[in-house]
């Protein structure tokens, strides 16, 4: 049962990306569909944070510092998930 919950939690950003694609929210943040597709597989939290930052554009049509900080934090989370999986794989051997 615990594995199902963990799999669901790790899959949530990907489900959110699919929902946002259906509603056209990602198309406002990205000109092409290539970056969201790459992000879907490699860095889903980063894609979600960047889309949030781009859709909440601050004054003068620029992304705010808080938006960039959120994107950097999401990137760190994505890289931590990748590194944590590699570390766990090495421990099992």
N, C-alpha and C positions, 0 to 999 in steps of 0.2 A: 504494500500500500504506500509506503514512503517513497518508493521509486516513482510511482505514478505522480505523486504530488511534486516531487523535484522536477520531473520531466515537464509537467504542466507549467511550473514557474519559469523554467528556462525557455519554454516555447512561447511564453506570453508576448515578448517583443515582436516575434515574427507574426503572431496573430494580429497584433496591433498594426504592424506594417501593412498586412493584407487589408485590414479594415480601412486604413487611411488611404490606400491606393484606390479602393472602391469609392470612396467619397471625394477623391480628387485633391486631398490635402497635400499629398507628396508632390503632385505636379506643380504646385505653387512654389515649392522649395527647390525643386530640381528641374533643369531644362530637359534633360534626357533621362530615360529610364534605366540607364546603365548603373549609376551610382546607387540607387535604391536596391537594384538587383544584387550588386556586389555586397552591399551592406546587409542585405537579408541573410546572406550566408556567413559573412565574416564579422560584421560589427553591427548587430541590430540595435543596440542601445544608442550607439553613436548616430545612426541614421535617424532614430526617433528624436534625439535631442537636437540635432541640427535642423530637422523639419520644424520642431517647436520654435527654435530660435529664429528661423527664417519667416515663419508665419506670424510671429509677434515682433515685427520689425519696429525698432524704436524711432525716435525723432530723426528727421532728415533721411529717412529710408535706409538706415544702417542697422545692422545687428548690434544689439547692446553688448556691453561687456559681460553682463550676467548670462546672456545667451551663449557667448563663447566659453564662459566658465562652465556652464552646464554641459556643453558639448565636450569639453576637455575631461570633465568628470566621467561622462558616459564612455569616452574612449578608454579611460583608465579602467573602468569596470569591465569593458570588453576584453582588454588585454589581460586583466587579472583572471578572467574566466578561461582564456586560452592558456595562460601560464599555469593556472591551477590544475587544469586537465593534464598538462604535460608532466607536472610534478607528481600527480597521483599515478600516472601511468609508469613513471620511473620507479615509484615506491613498490608497485606490484611485482616488478621483475626481480 
